[in-house]
Every structure is written in C-alpha cells, then in structure tokens.
Amino acid sequence: MKVIIMGCGKVGTQVSRRMAAEGNEVTVIDPDPAALARLGSDFPGRRLSGVGFDRKVLLEAGIEQAEAFAATSTSDTANIVAARIARTIYRVPRVVCRLYDPRRAEIYKRLGLVTISVTSWGAQRIYELLSHAELDTLLSFGQGQVALVEAEVPPALVGRAVSHVSIPGEVSVVAITRQGEAFLPLLGSEFRDGDLVEFAVHASAMERLESLLGLKGG
C-alpha cells in the first residue's frame, strides 16, 4: 500500500516506521529536516521536506497514487487542510486526521473525515483507569462511549451462563480465553475458573458490569 504521512513528530514517526516495517511504500512529509532525521538511517521509506498541504509537495509525494494519507502534525489547522485536500481533491481512499481540539474533531467527523482526538482519547483513558481500575480497558470506540474491557471470571460466575452478564445495548461478551485459546461464546456458554473474558460495554454500564462481576456492591 502506498502511504503518505504528513508530520514527523512522535506520532508520525511511530506510524511511519510501523507502516514501513509491514512492507508498505511510505513517504513522510515535514518542513523540518531535523524532524525527518528522527526516522533514523534505517528507514526504508521516502522523506520529503516541505509543507504537507502544498500541491507541488503532495504531487512529488505521489498523492495521485496514494492509497492512504495521515495528517499527524502538531497543527490542527494544517492537519485539517491537508486531510481535506487528500480526501476531496485527490480522492485518497483512507484519510486519517489527528486533532488536539475535540470540538474540531466532532465538526470534521460530520464532514466525512476520520479524526483522532488525542485530547479526548487521553482524557477518557485517564478517567477509565481512575474510575474502573478493576477492569482492564483494551480499546475505546468513538469518544469513549463504548469500550472493550477484559476481566478474569470471579468465583461467583463460574458455572453460570454468558447470558447472565449479557445486557442488550449495554454489555456483551465478545470473547473468552481459556487455557490460552480464545473463542466466541454463545449465550448458553458457561464460564469456567480461570477464564479471561473480553466485554464490549457502554460507558454508562461500567458500574453495572462491575456489580455483575462482584467488583462493587449492588
């Protein structure tokens, strides 16, 4: 896959190196040569010094053939402009825009841009760690409305069916890992001692899940 990354800060560097390591054809754009140097001498992709929303720079980067574009600079404005150009003018199939201001993230999401709000994600993750320390949150979706959490089956649930902790629209059992092997359970599947369970849970149902697992009174 031909990928263009605009912005070579910490996030851009990590994404670029990972995409390149997986065999993708990666071009990184940044106006600061020192930033591009962070990629290291072993980076197999292209480095291009310039402004990531400049037409000449984008054409040199191969935007017309690009299959993916990520705007990861430290400027929300620059990221928005570059992402919209990639999406609307050059019709790049996959465009992701990193934003710091969550208010902007919501606005541009409505315009069809896939946005990642570092501020919102970080705040949600800190809240989860402080408020639900007993549950290990693996992933958050949207602005944190739904989370994928992991917990070991408590003694009180051993022998009970998955349906006991399944609440439509609030809590779903996504997978169970038993003796190192994962499977997708049915509502009638029974929990066993030592099971590790992944739940998809709505943020409003976190305390209810904790109660079902015996992590809180209720």
C-alpha positions in Angstrom: 0.0 0.0 0.0 1.2 3.5 -0.9 1.0 5.7 2.3 1.8 9.3 2.9 2.3 10.6 6.4 2.3 14.4 6.9 4.1 15.4 10.1 7.1 13.7 11.6 6.7 14.2 15.3 6.5 11.4 17.8 3.2 10.0 16.4 4.1 10.5 12.8 7.5 8.8 13.3 6.0 5.8 15.0 3.2 5.4 12.4 5.7 5.8 9.6 8.2 3.3 10.9 5.5 0.7 11.7 3.8 1.1 8.3 7.2 0.7 6.5 8.1 -2.3 8.6 5.0 -4.0 7.4 6.1 -3.6 3.8 4.1 -0.5 2.8 5.6 2.1 0.5 5.8 5.1 2.9 6.5 8.8 2.1 6.9 11.2 5.1 6.4 14.9 4.7 7.7 17.5 7.1 9.1 21.1 6.7 11.8 20.4 9.3 14.7 18.3 8.1 15.6 17.6 11.7 12.2 16.1 12.3 12.7 13.8 9.3 16.0 12.7 10.7 14.1 11.1 13.6 13.1 8.3 11.3 16.7 7.0 11.5 19.1 5.9 8.9 17.5 2.5 8.5 14.1 3.9 7.5 13.2 2.3 4.1 10.7 4.9 3.0 11.0 8.4 1.4 11.5 11.6 3.2 10.2 14.9 1.7 10.9 18.3 3.2 8.0 20.6 2.6 4.5 21.8 3.7 2.1 18.9 3.7 -0.8 20.7 2.0 1.3 22.3 -0.8 0.2 21.0 -4.1 3.7 20.6 -5.5 4.9 18.8 -2.4 1.8 16.4 -2.5 2.3 15.6 -6.2 6.0 14.9 -5.5 5.0 12.6 -2.7 2.7 10.7 -5.1 -0.7 11.8 -3.8 -2.4 10.9 -7.0 -1.5 7.2 -6.5 -1.7 7.2 -2.7 -4.0 4.7 -1.0 -3.7 6.2 2.5 -2.9 9.5 4.0 -2.4 10.5 7.6 -2.1 14.1 8.8 -0.2 13.9 12.1 1.4 17.3 12.5 1.1 19.4 15.7 -1.2 21.9 14.0 -4.9 21.2 13.9 -5.4 23.7 11.1 -2.6 22.2 8.9 -3.9 18.7 9.5 -7.5 19.6 8.6 -6.4 21.4 5.4 -4.1 18.5 4.3 -6.7 15.9 5.1 -9.5 17.6 3.2 -7.3 18.1 0.2 -6.3 14.5 0.2 -9.9 13.4 0.6 -11.8 15.8 -1.6 -9.3 16.7 -4.3 -7.2 13.6 -4.8 -9.8 11.1 -3.6 -7.4 9.2 -1.4 -9.4 6.2 -0.1 -8.2 6.2 3.5 -7.6 9.5 5.3 -7.0 10.0 9.0 -6.6 13.4 10.7 -5.0 13.9 14.1 -6.6 16.7 16.1 -5.9 18.2 19.5 -9.2 20.1 19.9 -12.1 17.6 20.4 -14.6 20.2 19.3 -13.0 20.4 15.9 -12.8 16.6 15.8 -16.6 16.4 16.0 -17.2 19.0 13.4 -14.9 17.4 10.8 -16.2 14.0 11.6 -19.6 15.2 10.3 -17.8 16.2 7.1 -16.6 12.6 6.5 -13.1 12.9 7.8 -11.8 10.2 10.1 -10.4 12.1 13.1 -8.4 11.1 16.1 -8.6 13.5 19.0 -5.6 12.9 21.3 -7.1 15.1 24.0 -10.4 13.3 24.1 -8.8 9.9 24.0 -6.3 10.7 26.7 -8.9 12.2 29.0 -11.2 9.2 28.5 -8.3 6.7 29.1 -7.3 8.5 32.4 -10.9 8.5 33.6 -11.2 4.8 32.9 -8.0 4.0 34.8 -9.1 6.1 37.8 -12.7 5.1 37.9 -12.7 1.5 36.9 -9.3 0.2 37.9 -10.6 -3.4 38.4 -11.4 -3.6 34.7 -8.6 -3.6 32.1 -9.7 -1.3 29.2 -8.2 -2.6 26.0 -9.8 -0.2 23.5 -12.2 2.7 23.3 -14.5 3.5 20.5 -16.0 6.8 19.3 -15.3 9.4 22.0 -15.2 6.7 24.7 -18.9 5.8 24.6 -18.1 2.1 24.1 -15.1 0.2 25.5 -13.6 -3.2 25.1 -12.6 -4.4 28.6 -11.0 -7.5 30.0 -11.6 -9.2 33.3 -10.9 -12.6 34.9 -14.1 -14.5 35.8 -14.8 -14.2 39.5 -15.7 -17.3 41.5 -19.4 -16.2 41.7 -19.8 -16.6 37.9 -18.0 -19.9 37.5 -20.6 -22.3 36.1 -23.0 -19.6 35.1 -24.0 -18.9 31.5 -22.8 -15.9 29.4 -26.4 -14.7 29.3 -26.2 -13.9 33.0 -23.9 -10.9 32.2 -25.3 -10.0 28.7 -27.4 -6.9 28.7 -28.7 -5.8 25.3 -27.4 -2.4 24.4 -25.1 -2.2 27.4 -22.9 -5.3 27.9 -21.9 -8.0 25.5 -19.4 -10.9 26.0 -17.1 -10.6 22.9 -14.6 -13.5 23.6 -13.4 -15.9 26.2 -9.8 -17.0 26.5 -9.5 -20.4 28.2 -6.2 -22.1 28.7 -4.5 -19.9 26.2 -7.1 -20.3 23.4 -9.8 -17.8 22.6 -13.3 -18.5 21.3 -16.6 -16.7 20.6 -19.1 -17.8 23.2 -22.8 -18.4 22.8 -25.3 -17.0 25.3 -25.5 -20.6 26.8 -21.8 -21.0 27.1 -20.7 -21.4 30.8 -17.9 -19.6 32.5 -15.1 -21.7 34.0 -12.5 -21.0 36.6 -9.5 -19.1 35.1 -11.4 -17.8 32.1 -10.3 -14.4 30.8 -13.3 -12.5 29.3 -13.5 -9.6 26.9 -16.6 -7.4 27.2 -17.9 -4.7 24.9 -19.6 -2.3 27.4 -21.3 1.1 27.1 -19.7 3.8 29.3 -23.0 4.2 31.2 -23.0 0.5 32.1 -19.4 0.2 33.5 -20.7 0.2 37.1 -23.4 -2.3 36.3 -20.8 -4.6 34.8 -18.6 -4.2 37.9 -21.6 -5.1 40.0 -22.3 -8.2 37.9 -18.7 -9.3 38.3 -18.8 -8.7 42.1 -16.3 -5.9 41.9 -18.7 -3.5 43.6 -21.6 -3.9 45.9 -25.0 -3.8 44.3 
